[in-house]
Structure formats: structure tokens, C-alpha cells
Amino acid sequence: MKSWMKPVVTAARLGACLLLAVAAFGASGCRTKSFLSTQQEIQLGQEGARQVDQEYRVQTDTPEARRVQRIGSRLLPHMADRRDVPYSFKVVENKDVNAFSLPGGPVYVHTGLLNLLGDDDSALAGVVGHELGHINARHAARQISSQMATNTLLSLAINDPTSRNLAGLGAQLVSLKYSRDDEYAADSRGLSYAYAAGYDPNGLVRFFQKLQKQEGSGRTPEWLSTHPLTGGRIERAETIIAQHDFRYGQ
């Protein structure tokens, strides 16, 4: 492979750098402004999406995929900003209970999560809204930006965002671990989007309760590895619903 900088930096080493950078930020709990432009976020997310699409069986034109796309599209008009981001919604054929988003628009939902929720569209809207909240608040971009000033390899890769240089970086985005504040912020945004779109905001609470039951039975849902469900998180969601007078159906 032709070198794009000296010494030679491989995609695998760049991927490892991002993983370490993200881990370091998650441990610190600090917050920073994103140094990434929207276009850089989009390019990074698209590279991550290409790798997800290659690694997993991804549905884009099945009843399950169309359901996620319908719900996601219904939420988008109620997001106050970032209308220039090309959001997309896909389903991953995987039995794990999980959903994740990438910077710049891609949202993925596992079939295992769809099976857990059944026909509860409001619960699914809460989950999709939560993932959109992470994108809309630029949580992943801030994590990456926090390390760009000190990690030369990461900074060069982001500022020269070709597919070759981003290869190996995008895949790491799937396993980002968000801070407690980021999770609360995404919950709040997701609840707002869902309610404004006509869904029952308590759907997100029902999803959390289902996760609690699975965790209590000794089965830890994959979603909890990147979106920790703290003891007070359900209470906080219920408080947000009450404080904002989200009286669904009344």
C-alpha cells in the first residue's frame, strides 16, 4: 500500500488509534466542542456504514426495514437542526438486542431488538429517536474531536478523509461508549422527537423496562454495552415526560 504519510500508517493502526482515543475520552468524562465539520462527520459515517454493510447482512427493502424507515422518516421533521445531514435507516440481521448510530446520519436497528419490541411502534420510535439524538447532538464527533489535538495520526486521518485513510476508523464507531450526560441528552431528544411525531413517549420507558427484565434474567442485551441503563434512567425519562406535559392521546 502506498504511504500517505511518513512513517507508514496502516488502516489497522489508525483504527486502533481511534479505539484508544475514544476509550480515553469515555474514561475522562470531559466534554468538548466538535472540531469536525458536518461534511467530515458525513464522510466518516459513510465509511463506517460501508464497513457495517460489508460485515453484516443488512436489510433495506424488507417489511422490517421499511417499518424502521417509516418511523425514522416520521421523526426527522421534528428535529430542530442538522437538516443537512443525510439520515438513513437500516436493519441488521442479528439476534442481539441492539441499535446504533454513526456520525453523519446512519442509524441501524438489529432484528433482535425488533423481536423484543414486537409491534410497539412507539417503543421503536423512542429507540430510533434516541439514536438520532446522538447524531443531532454530535456526541460521536465530540468524542473524536477531544483527541484530535493530541493524537496526530487521528487528526491527519480525519483531516484527509479519503476512504483509504478512514478505513478501519469507521468500524470502531459502532462500539462507541457514551457518557451518562450524553445518554440523558439523547433520551431527552428522542422523547421529544417521538412525542412531536405523534408517538407515545412512554414507549422509550417500556423499552428500558424490557431491557431491565432481560438483564435481571442473566441475559445482558448488547445495547447496554454502549448505552448503560443506570438505575435512575427510567425515572429520569419519566420525569422528562411529566415535566414537558407529554400527555399522549389526551
C-alpha positions as CSV (number, residue, x, y, z in Angstrom):
1,M,0.0,0.0,0.0
2,K,1.3,3.4,-0.9
3,S,2.1,5.6,2.2
4,W,0.1,8.7,2.7
5,M,2.4,10.0,5.4
6,K,5.8,9.1,6.9
7,P,6.2,6.9,8.7
8,V,3.8,4.5,7.0
9,V,0.5,4.3,8.8
10,T,-1.8,1.4,8.1
11,A,-5.6,1.5,8.3
12,A,-5.4,-1.0,11.1
13,R,-3.1,1.2,13.2
14,L,-5.4,4.1,12.5
15,G,-8.4,2.1,13.7
16,A,-6.5,1.2,16.9
17,C,-5.7,4.8,17.5
18,L,-9.4,5.8,17.2
19,L,-10.4,3.0,19.6
20,L,-7.8,4.1,22.2
21,A,-8.8,7.7,21.8
22,V,-12.5,7.0,22.3
23,A,-11.7,4.8,25.3
24,A,-9.6,7.5,26.8
25,F,-12.3,10.1,26.3
26,G,-15.0,7.9,27.7
27,A,-13.0,7.3,30.9
28,S,-12.3,11.0,31.4
29,G,-16.0,12.1,31.1
30,C,-15.0,15.5,29.8
31,R,-16.8,17.3,27.1
32,T,-15.5,19.3,24.2
33,K,-16.7,21.1,21.1
34,S,-16.6,19.2,17.9
35,F,-13.7,20.2,15.6
36,L,-15.2,18.2,12.8
37,S,-17.2,19.8,10.0
38,T,-20.6,18.3,9.1
39,Q,-19.0,17.1,5.8
40,Q,-16.3,15.3,7.8
41,E,-18.8,13.6,10.0
42,I,-20.8,12.5,7.0
43,Q,-17.7,11.0,5.3
44,L,-16.7,9.2,8.5
45,G,-20.2,7.9,9.0
46,Q,-20.4,6.7,5.4
47,E,-17.2,4.8,5.6
48,G,-18.5,3.2,8.8
49,A,-21.7,2.3,7.1
50,R,-19.8,0.7,4.2
51,Q,-18.0,-1.5,6.6
52,V,-21.2,-2.4,8.5
53,D,-22.9,-3.3,5.2
54,Q,-19.9,-5.5,4.3
55,E,-19.7,-7.3,7.6
56,Y,-23.3,-7.9,8.4
57,R,-26.5,-8.9,6.5
58,V,-28.3,-5.6,6.2
59,Q,-31.9,-5.2,5.2
60,T,-33.0,-2.1,3.2
61,D,-36.2,-3.4,1.5
62,T,-37.9,-5.8,3.8
63,P,-41.1,-5.3,5.9
64,E,-38.8,-4.8,9.0
65,A,-36.6,-2.3,7.2
66,R,-39.5,-0.4,5.7
67,R,-41.0,-0.2,9.2
68,V,-37.8,1.4,10.7
69,Q,-37.5,3.7,7.7
70,R,-41.1,4.8,8.1
71,I,-40.7,5.6,11.8
72,G,-37.4,7.3,11.3
73,S,-38.7,9.4,8.5
74,R,-41.6,10.4,10.6
75,L,-39.3,11.7,13.4
76,L,-37.0,13.7,11.1
77,P,-39.2,16.8,10.6
78,H,-39.3,17.3,14.3
79,M,-35.6,17.7,14.7
80,A,-34.8,21.4,15.1
81,D,-31.4,21.4,13.4
82,R,-28.9,19.5,11.3
83,R,-31.3,19.2,8.3
84,D,-28.3,19.0,6.0
85,V,-27.3,15.5,7.3
86,P,-28.3,12.6,5.1
87,Y,-30.0,10.3,7.6
88,S,-30.6,6.7,6.7
89,F,-32.3,3.8,8.5
90,K,-31.4,0.1,8.0
91,V,-31.9,-3.2,9.8
92,V,-29.1,-5.6,10.7
93,E,-29.9,-9.3,10.8
94,N,-28.6,-10.1,14.2
95,K,-30.3,-11.7,17.2
96,D,-28.6,-9.3,19.7
97,V,-30.8,-6.6,21.2
98,N,-29.1,-3.6,19.8
99,A,-29.3,-0.4,17.8
100,F,-26.6,2.1,17.0
101,S,-25.9,5.3,15.0
102,L,-22.9,6.7,13.2
103,P,-21.9,10.3,12.9
104,G,-23.4,12.0,9.8
105,G,-26.7,10.1,9.6
106,P,-26.7,6.3,9.5
107,V,-29.0,4.5,12.0
108,Y,-29.1,0.7,12.4
109,V,-31.5,-1.5,14.3
110,H,-30.9,-5.2,15.0
111,T,-33.6,-7.7,14.3
112,G,-33.2,-8.9,17.9
113,L,-34.3,-5.5,19.1
114,L,-37.3,-5.6,16.7
115,N,-38.3,-9.0,18.1
116,L,-38.1,-7.8,21.6
117,L,-40.3,-4.8,20.9
118,G,-42.9,-6.7,18.8
119,D,-45.5,-4.3,17.3
120,D,-44.8,-1.5,19.7
121,D,-44.1,1.3,17.2
122,S,-43.9,3.9,20.0
123,A,-41.1,2.0,21.7
124,L,-39.3,1.6,18.4
125,A,-39.7,5.4,17.8
126,G,-38.2,6.1,21.2
127,V,-35.1,3.9,20.3
128,V,-34.7,5.4,16.9
129,G,-35.2,8.9,18.3
130,H,-32.5,8.2,20.9
131,E,-30.0,7.3,18.2
132,L,-31.0,10.3,16.2
133,G,-30.4,12.3,19.3
134,H,-26.8,11.2,19.5
135,I,-26.3,12.2,15.8
136,N,-28.1,15.5,16.3
137,A,-26.1,16.4,19.4
138,R,-22.8,15.4,17.6
139,H,-21.8,13.1,20.5
140,A,-19.5,10.9,18.5
141,A,-17.9,13.9,16.8
142,R,-17.1,15.4,20.1
143,Q,-15.5,12.2,21.3
144,I,-13.3,12.1,18.3
145,S,-12.5,15.9,18.5
146,S,-11.4,15.6,22.1
147,Q,-8.4,13.5,20.9
148,M,-7.6,15.3,17.6
149,A,-5.3,17.9,19.2
150,T,-3.1,15.3,20.9
151,N,-3.4,12.3,18.5
152,T,-1.5,13.2,15.4
153,L,-2.5,10.0,13.5
154,L,-6.2,10.5,14.2
155,S,-6.0,14.2,13.3
156,L,-4.3,13.5,10.0
157,A,-6.8,10.8,9.1
158,I,-9.8,13.0,9.8
159,N,-8.4,16.0,8.0
160,D,-7.6,13.9,4.9
161,P,-10.9,11.9,4.9
162,T,-10.4,9.6,1.9
163,S,-11.8,6.1,2.0
164,R,-8.3,4.7,2.3
165,N,-7.4,6.8,5.3
166,L,-10.8,6.3,7.0
167,A,-10.8,2.6,6.5
168,G,-10.6,1.0,9.9
169,L,-11.8,4.1,11.7
170,G,-15.4,3.9,10.8
171,A,-15.8,0.3,12.1
172,Q,-14.8,1.5,15.6
173,L,-17.7,3.9,15.7
174,V,-20.2,1.0,16.2
175,S,-18.8,0.4,19.7
176,L,-18.6,3.9,21.0
177,K,-19.5,4.2,24.6
178,Y,-21.3,7.4,25.5
179,S,-21.1,9.3,28.8
180,R,-24.0,9.4,31.2
181,D,-24.7,13.0,30.2
182,D,-24.8,12.1,26.5
183,E,-27.2,9.3,27.2
184,Y,-29.5,11.5,29.2
185,A,-29.4,14.1,26.4
186,A,-30.2,11.5,23.7
187,D,-33.1,10.2,25.8
188,S,-34.5,13.7,26.1
189,R,-34.2,14.4,22.4
190,G,-35.6,11.0,21.5
191,L,-38.6,11.6,23.8
192,S,-39.2,15.0,22.2
193,Y,-39.0,13.7,18.6
194,A,-41.3,10.8,19.3
195,Y,-43.9,12.8,21.0
196,A,-43.9,15.6,18.4
197,A,-44.3,12.9,15.7
198,G,-47.4,11.5,17.4
199,Y,-45.9,8.5,19.2
200,D,-46.4,7.7,22.9
201,P,-43.2,8.9,24.6
202,N,-43.6,6.2,27.2
203,G,-42.5,3.8,24.5
204,L,-38.9,4.5,25.4
205,V,-39.7,3.7,29.1
206,R,-41.3,0.4,28.1
207,F,-38.1,-0.4,26.1
208,F,-35.9,0.3,29.1
209,Q,-38.2,-1.9,31.3
210,K,-37.8,-4.8,28.8
211,L,-34.0,-4.3,28.9
212,Q,-34.1,-4.4,32.7
213,K,-36.1,-7.7,32.7
214,Q,-33.6,-9.3,30.3
215,E,-30.7,-8.1,32.4
216,G,-32.3,-9.4,35.5
217,S,-32.7,-12.8,33.9
218,G,-28.9,-13.0,33.3
219,R,-29.1,-12.1,29.6
220,T,-27.3,-8.7,29.1
221,P,-28.6,-7.0,25.9
222,E,-25.9,-5.8,23.6
223,W,-27.5,-2.3,23.6
224,L,-26.4,-2.0,27.3
225,S,-22.7,-2.4,26.4
226,T,-22.7,1.0,24.7
227,H,-25.8,2.6,26.3
228,P,-25.6,1.8,30.0
229,L,-29.0,1.6,31.7
230,T,-28.4,3.2,35.2
231,G,-30.9,2.7,38.0
232,G,-32.3,6.2,37.7
233,R,-32.5,6.4,34.0
234,I,-36.1,5.2,33.8
235,E,-37.1,7.6,36.5
236,R,-35.3,10.4,34.6
237,A,-37.2,9.6,31.4
238,E,-40.5,9.5,33.3
239,T,-39.6,12.9,34.9
240,I,-38.9,14.4,31.5
241,I,-42.3,13.2,30.2
242,A,-44.1,14.6,33.2
243,Q,-42.2,18.0,33.1
244,H,-42.9,18.5,29.5
245,D,-46.5,17.6,29.8
246,F,-46.2,14.8,27.2
247,R,-49.8,13.6,27.7
248,Y,-50.1,11.2,24.8
249,G,-53.6,10.5,23.5
250,Q,-55.3,13.2,25.6
